[in-house]
Amino acid sequence: MLNGLFNLIRKKKPKKIEHIETKNDKSVNTEIRNDENEKSVIQKSKLDIASNYLFLGEYQKAIIEVDNILKNNNRKLQLDALKIKGFSFYRMNEFSQSEKIFSEIATETNLPADLGNFAQSLIYNGKVEKGIETFEKALSLIKDDKSKIKTESYLIFDYYSSLIFLKKYEKAFEQFKLLSEVYKSYSITDTMFLMMRNIPTFNTFIDLSLELYKNEKFKIKTEIEFEKIKSKIDKYGKEYIEMKIKNAT
C-alpha cells in the first residue's frame, strides 16, 4: 500500500504549454483528470492512516493527519476526516472539542449516526438534556423503519449506554427492548458474525442490561425480556444470559 502511495507522489514532468492553449485538447483533459484522481487517492490514503492511528490510540497523530486532509476541498473527504478528529478528541475525554466537531457534521448532514455522535459528546460534556433531546431527534429518523433500526443499532446502543450511565432507567428500558428485537431477528450471537453486520456485540449488550436487571423497579420486566430473547437466540447466547443472571443474584 505504501509503495503504491510513493508511486503516486512521484515527481511529475512539467506540462507542455502548447497542451494548455487548446481548451478541447483531449490530452489536457485526460492529464487534468489523472492529476485529480491521483490527489484523491493520496487523500484517501491519508484518511486510512488517520483511521489507523485512531484505532491504535495514537490520537494526536490522527489529528495531525486529519488537519492535513482538511486542506483538501473535497467536502465528503473532509467530513470523514472530521469524524476521525471528533472521535480522537472524544477518546481523549476532550468533550468540548468533540462536541464542536460533531455539531458541525450533524448540522450539515442531519444523519442519525452523526446526530448520535453529537448527542453523546453533549452528554459527556455535561449537557445532558440537550444530549437526550438530540438522541431522540436521531431516533425519530429511524424508529418507523425496522431495517434502519438494524443498520443504526450502534446509535441505539450508544443512547442506551448513555441512559444507563445517567441512571435514566425508564428511557433505557425502551432502548433495551429495541435492541432486543435486533438480536432476536439475527438469532446468532457470535461476536464476529455481529461485528461483520455492524451490530454491537451480544455480550456487551447483556452486560450492560444487567444494570436494569439489578434495579428493583425493572428487575421483573428485564427478566421477562431476557426470556423472550432466549427463546429466539442460539445456545451460546442462552447460556451467557443464564450465567450472567446467576452471577448477578
N, C-alpha and C positions, 0 to 999 in steps of 0.2 A: 504493500500500500504506500509506504514512504517513498519507495523507488519511483512509483508512478507519479507521486506528488512532485518529486525533484525534477522529473522529466517535464512536467507541466510548467514549471517556473524557470525552465532553461532560458538563456539569453536568446532573444529573437533578433533576426536581421531587421534593419530599418526598412520601412515601407518605401517603395519607389514613388516619387512624386507624380509620375505620369499616371499611375494607377488611381490616384486620388482625384485627378482632374475630371474624370468621366463619372457622373453620378450613377449611370446604369451599368457600369462595368461589373460583370458577374464576379470577377476575381476579387474586386474590392469588397463586395458584399459578403463573399464567402470568407474572406480573411477577417472581416469585422465580426462575423458570426462565430468563427472559430476562436477569435480572441475573447469574445464574451463568454463562450462555452468554457474555455479554459479558466477564466476568472471565477465562473460559477462553481466549477469542480473544486477549485482551490478553496473557495469559501466554505463549501460543504465539508471538505476535508478538515478544515479548521473547526467546524462545528462538531465533527466527530471527536476531535482531540479534546475540545472543551467538555463534551459529554463524558468522555473517558475520565478526565480529571475530576468531574463531579462524582462519578461512580466510585472513584478511588479515594474520595475525601480530600482531594487537593483543591480546595475551594478557591483559594486566592489565584492559583494558576488558571482555573476555569474562568474566573472573572477577567483575567488579563486577556485570555484568548477571545472571550466574548467582546471585550472592548475593541479589539482589532476587527472583529467581524462587523460590528455596528457601524464601521466606516463605510461599509458596502451599502448601496442604495436599494438593494433588494429587500422589500418590506417583509416578505414571508420569512426570509432568512433571518432578518433582524428579530422578528417575533420569536422564532425558535431559539435564537441566541439569548434573548431576554429571559426566556423561561429558565434556561440553564443558570443565568445570573441570579434570577429570583430564588431558585432552589438553593443555590450556593449560599446566599445570604440567610435563607431560612435555616439551613443546616448549621450555620454559624451562630444561630439564635439572634441574628440581627433583623428582627421582625419589622422594624420601621422601614428598612431598606427593601425587604422582600414585599412588604405591603405596597410601597410606592411603585415597584416594578409590576407586580401583578395587577394593580389598579389600572395602570396604563394598558396592559394587554387585554384585560377583561372589558374595559371601556370600549376598546376598538373592536374586539371580536364578538363579545356577548355570548361566548360558547360556555356550556355548562362546566366543563373541566377548568376553564380559565377563571370562571366566577368562583369555583370551588377553591382554587389556589389562593385567590384574593381573600375569600372568606376565612380560610384557615389562618392566613397571615394576620388578618384583623383580630381574630380571637386571641392568638398568642401575643399580639401586641396590646392586649388589654381592652380592645374594642368589641366586647362580647356580643352585645345586642346587634350592632351593625353587622358583625360576622354571621350571626344566626340568620339575620334578615337576608344577607347575600347568599348564604347556603340555600335558603328557602326559594329565593329567586332562581337559582340554578336548578333546583329540583322541579320547579314549576315547568321548566322547559322539557322535562323528560318523563314526568310521573304518569302520563297517559299513554306512554308507548313502552310496551314490555321489552321490545328489542333494545331500546335505548337504556332501559334500566340495567340490562346486562352489560352493554358496552360502556356504560358510565358507572359501573359498580364501585370503582375506586372513589368516585365523587361521593357516593352514598356512604362508603366505608369511612372516608375522611370526616364527613359530617357526624357519623355515628361515633367515631373515636373522640371527636371534639366534645360531643354531648356527654359521653361517659366521663371524660376528663373534667367537665364542668358540673358533673353530677345532676344533669338535667335529664333524669331517667324517663320522664313521660315522653318527651320528644325522641329520646334514644330508642325507646321500645318500638316506636313507629318505623325507625330505620332498621332496627333488628328484624322486624317482620319482612321488610322489603328485601333485605339481603338474604333472609331465609329462603325466599322464593327463588332467588338466583341459584343457590346451592342445590335446592331440591330439583330444579329444572335440569341441572347437569348430572346429578346423582353421583358422579365420580368426584372424590375428594382428594385425589392425588395432587400434590403440590405442583409438579411440573405441568400436569395437564391443565390446571387452573391458570398458572402463570402464562402459558402459551396463549391463553384466551383473555389475558389481561384482567383476570379475576383475583381479588385478594385471597391469600391462602386460607384454607378452611380452618386450620389450626389457630391461626391468628384471630379469625372471626370468633371461634368458640372461646378462646382465652379471654378475649375482650368481653364477651357476652356473660361470662361468669360474674362480672360486676353487677349485672342485672339480677342474676340468679341469687346472689348473696343479699340483695336488698329485699327486706321483708315484704314490701308493698308489691314487688314484681316477681317474687320467687315462684309462685304457682303459675302465673301467666308464662313466665320464661320456661318453666319445666314442661308445660303443655306444648309450647312451640318447639322445644327440643325433641319431644316425642314425635311431632309431625315431621321434623327434619329427618329423624332416624328412620322413619317409615319410607323415605324416598331415596336414601343415600346408600353407598356401599358399606361393606362390613368394617373396613378400616375407620370410616367416619363414625359409625355407630359406636365402635369400641372406644374411640377417642372421646366422644361425648360422655360415655359411661364412666370412663376413667377420671375425667375432669370433675364430673359431678361427685363421684365418690371421694376424691381428694378434697373437694370444697366443703364437704359435710363433716 
